[in-house]
Amino acid sequence: MRDPYKILGVKRDAGQDEIKAAWRNMAKAVHPDHNQGDPTASARFAEIGRAYETLKDPKKRSLFDNAARLAEAKAKEGTIMQQRQAAREAAVRAKAAQANAERVMEELARAAAQKAAADTAKQQKTGAAEPPEEVIERIFGTQARAAAGGGRAQAFSAGAPKRQEAEAATADKQPDAAKAEAEQQQAADEAAAQASAVMQPLSLLTSLVRRFTGGGTAAPEKAPDQFVTKTVTVDEVIKGSWVTVDLGEGRDGGFALAAGTTEGHQVRLKGQGHKLAGMQRGDAVVNIHIAPDDRFTVVGFDLHTVLPVTIENAVLGTEARIEGPNGPINVTVPAWSGSDKTIRIPGQGLANADGGRADLVVELRIMLWEKPDDKVTDLMRSMKNGLFL
């Protein structure tokens, strides 16, 4: 069964009177006697009844709430750990760039001395001055040259590694949901800040080297890229919504979330970045961060959701109805499905750059009954001790 709160359209902190009123209104609206032309009316009426049975019983409701909180905390904790790892890796790169600052200045001084000693006319004719890209490459290597090259820059992703790596480091204690969300946002901000710390100095170095070595053309130099982070929702990515981003100095940039957008994706806004004296306005590079969602977790282009299943339904199999990105979806749970079982629904994930869509991955979570059952307890004890009756 999917989330009973969503079925009845009530909040998680709704009181019993509100839940009962919502159930009565919905039951009247979808009752099969009033919807004889709708073949799904009976199934919807039954689903509403099961949702009300769960929420009106304090023990059942508490059981569902605990399972939902556990699943949400696990997903959020994995995302926080991934983002912190990305921030640590970016910090290492920033530290290495800072350590090379003295070497950079020595190279710039040497290039300036060579330029002053050389024949200006001969340099203009033969291009003997060392290209600024080669100075950057000699100091930092080929990857730094590509990163400083503007339009050919390598995409730096502040996104998380794969979810499987983060789940292996799950903590013994589940964090409080509100605290976990705050820590997640802090980790994302740290990763974005470290990304800017690494990328922007390289672009500035290119401009400085060009000025020292005379490698620029008659046209004004282009200012370095401006890196910003935009947080969007899963629904905005699915719909391809138009979003705006604050570029500072009272400026806003806008763009549509095209196919291929996921966590860590970058969007380049031409001519909307820094404006420096004597230089052309640079580009703005927007790093996309997808906000946490109560329904789905984004893993690459796949969407993951959790479906609680009772023991009897896990053993015997059942039909369930879950919330998909474009509306409710029917799911068949096979018999003997454990909590490690996943069900893939093709074409229900995010749109990729190839024009297709990824999958919706349904993760099953087995739930115990709200009250102990003597017969089941005896059966489990017999199976454990090898006394099969």
Secondary structure, DSSP 4 states (H G I P E B T S, - for coil): ---HHHHHT--TT--HHHHHHHHHHHHHHH-GGG-TT-TTHHHHHHHHHHHHHHHHSHHHHHHHHHHHHHHHHHHHHHHHHHHHHHHHHHHHHHHHHHHTHHHHHHHHHHHHHHHHHS-HHHHHHH--SPPHHHHHHHHH-HHHHHHTSGGGPPPP--S---HHHHHTT--SSPPPHHHHHHHHHHHHHHHHHHHHHHHHHHHHHHHHHHHHHT---SSPEEPPPEEEEEEE-HHHHHHT-EEEEEEETTEEEEEE--TT--TT-EEEETT-S---TTEE---EEEEEEEPP-SS-EEETTEEEEEEEEEHHHHHH-EEEEEEETTEEEEEEE-SS--TT-EEEETT-S-B-TTS-B--EEEEEEEE--SS--HHHHHHHHHHHHT---
